[in-house]
Amino acid sequence: MGCSIHRLGWLAGLLISGVALSVPAKDFWETKPFTQWTEEDAMKMLADSPWTRTVSVLAGTLGIEQTAQWPKDLPSLSTTGTGRDTGSLVGMAGGKVVYGNTDFAPVYISWLSSGKIRQALGRLAQLRNQVPEAQVKKLLDQPPGDYQVAIFGPLMGCFNAVSLEDLKQKTYLISKKDKSKKIYLKGYTAPKDHSDSMAVFSFERQLNGKPAFGPEDQEVEFDAQGKKVFLKTSFKLAKMVDAVDLDL
């Protein structure tokens, strides 16, 4: 009997240890203030986080007039308005990649108006351009009035070839749970007109006098169509939270 009790206690200990080991580690944005993020942290937020989706698109569709640093082929993303600085790209692998028509190129789709994405941009501005922390925090204290979704990547030609008129009829945000929550494109800035070479899509935050999306929607889909542009991805809202609320 005593031996059985001992064995049961040993098994229980193993189970408890297993449960403890199975608890996922917190992500860096949950444990560190953005002012302590490394450049790698900030780039990860912009390329591989709940606030950014990555899709692969045929280079021939995007326009292949550019070469790009791989794999960190993101623009400088400064918040200072000084424009793109290709010398500040962080290349984990050397050399440049030239895309052919049938190659697939990455397209990063970020919820630009979110606090976390703006913090990543601000942190990069600090690390790359020595922008003072006070200036970055001042920018972060002025969130955009609209939802903004940004697209960036190594090949942006097709986004320079479209206008608001081309996009507005078939570009929208929509709740995947409640299809009546559908917001059409309000504004568009092409990469050639943006200081960080992003394509920026703007949408109203309010729908029928209330915030358009909430936790109950669970997932929001972004659809963009116009000329050669055809992109679709979705964001899981349960993961897009800051300390107190949804971060959109």
Residue pairs with C-beta under 8 A, 6 or more apart in sequence:
27 49
28 37
28 41
28 44
29 37
29 41
29 45
29 49
29 116
29 119
32 41
34 42
34 116
34 119
34 120
34 122
34 123
35 123
35 126
35 133
37 45
37 119
37 120
37 123
39 90
39 123
39 124
39 127
39 128
40 90
41 120
41 123
42 120
42 121
42 123
42 124
42 127
43 72
43 74
43 90
43 120
43 124
45 51
45 52
45 116
45 117
45 119
45 120
46 52
46 74
46 77
46 108
46 110
46 117
46 120
46 121
47 54
47 72
47 74
47 108
48 54
49 116
50 235
50 236
50 239
50 240
51 110
51 111
51 114
51 116
51 117
51 235
51 240
51 247
52 108
52 109
52 110
52 111
52 117
53 108
53 109
53 110
53 233
53 234
53 235
54 106
54 107
54 108
54 109
55 106
55 107
55 109
55 231
55 233
56 104
56 105
56 106
56 107
57 104
57 105
57 107
57 231
58 101
58 102
58 103
58 104
58 105
59 99
59 100
59 101
59 102
59 103
59 104
59 105
59 155
60 100
60 101
60 102
61 158
61 228
61 230
62 105
62 107
62 153
62 155
62 156
62 157
62 158
62 228
63 155
63 156
63 157
63 158
63 160
63 161
64 98
64 99
64 100
64 101
64 155
64 157
65 157
66 99
66 154
66 155
66 156
66 157
67 96
67 97
67 98
67 99
67 154
68 96
68 97
68 99
68 105
68 153
68 154
68 155
69 86
69 89
69 91
69 96
69 97
69 154
70 91
70 93
70 95
70 96
70 97
70 154
71 92
71 93
71 106
72 89
72 90
72 91
72 92
73 89
73 97
73 106
73 153
73 154
74 89
74 108
74 152
74 153
75 84
75 152
75 196
75 197
75 198
76 83
76 84
76 85
76 86
76 88
76 89
76 124
76 128
76 196
77 120
77 121
77 124
77 125
77 152
77 196
78 85
78 121
78 124
78 125
78 128
78 129
78 131
78 195
78 196
79 118
79 121
79 122
79 125
79 131
79 136
79 139
80 125
80 129
80 131
81 195
82 129
82 195
83 195
83 196
83 197
84 195
84 196
84 197
85 128
85 129
88 128
88 129
97 154
99 105
99 154
99 155
105 153
105 154
105 155
106 153
106 154
107 151
107 152
107 153
107 231
108 151
108 152
108 153
109 149
109 150
109 151
109 222
109 231
109 233
110 117
110 149
110 150
110 151
110 152
111 117
111 147
111 148
111 149
111 235
111 240
111 248
112 118
112 144
112 148
112 149
112 150
112 198
112 200
113 143
113 144
113 146
113 147
113 148
113 149
113 248
114 240
114 247
114 248
115 140
115 143
115 242
115 247
116 240
116 242
116 247
117 150
118 139
118 140
118 143
119 140
121 196
122 131
122 136
122 137
122 139
122 140
123 136
125 131
125 136
126 132
126 133
126 136
144 202
145 205
146 186
146 187
146 202
146 203
146 204
146 205
147 173
147 183
147 202
147 203
147 204
147 205
147 212
147 248
148 200
148 201
148 202
148 203
149 173
149 200
149 201
149 203
149 222
150 198
150 199
150 200
150 201
151 159
151 198
151 199
151 200
151 201
151 224
151 231
152 191
152 196
152 197
152 198
152 199
156 191
156 197
156 199
158 227
158 228
158 229
159 190
159 191
159 199
159 229
160 190
160 191
160 192
161 227
161 228
162 188
162 190
162 226
162 227
162 228
162 229
163 188
163 190
164 185
164 187
164 188
166 226
166 227
166 229
167 185
167 188
167 201
167 224
167 225
167 226
167 229
168 184
168 185
168 188
169 184
170 223
170 224
170 225
170 226
171 184
171 185
171 188
171 201
171 223
171 224
171 225
171 226
172 182
172 183
172 184
172 185
172 203
172 223
173 182
173 183
173 203
173 212
173 213
173 220
173 221
173 222
173 223
174 181
174 182
174 183
174 220
174 221
174 223
175 181
175 182
175 213
175 217
175 218
175 219
175 220
175 221
176 217
176 218
176 219
176 220
176 221
176 234
177 216
177 217
177 218
177 219
178 216
178 217
181 207
181 212
181 213
181 217
183 203
183 204
183 207
183 212
184 203
185 201
185 202
185 203
185 224
186 202
186 203
186 204
187 200
187 201
187 202
188 199
188 200
188 201
188 202
189 198
189 199
189 200
189 202
190 199
191 197
191 198
191 199
194 200
201 222
201 224
203 212
204 212
205 211
205 212
205 248
206 212
213 220
213 237
213 246
213 248
214 237
214 246
215 237
215 238
215 246
217 237
218 236
218 237
218 238
219 234
219 235
219 236
219 237
220 234
220 235
220 237
221 232
221 233
221 234
221 235
222 231
222 232
222 233
222 234
222 235
223 231
223 232
224 230
224 231
224 232
225 231
237 246
237 248
240 246
240 247
240 248
241 247
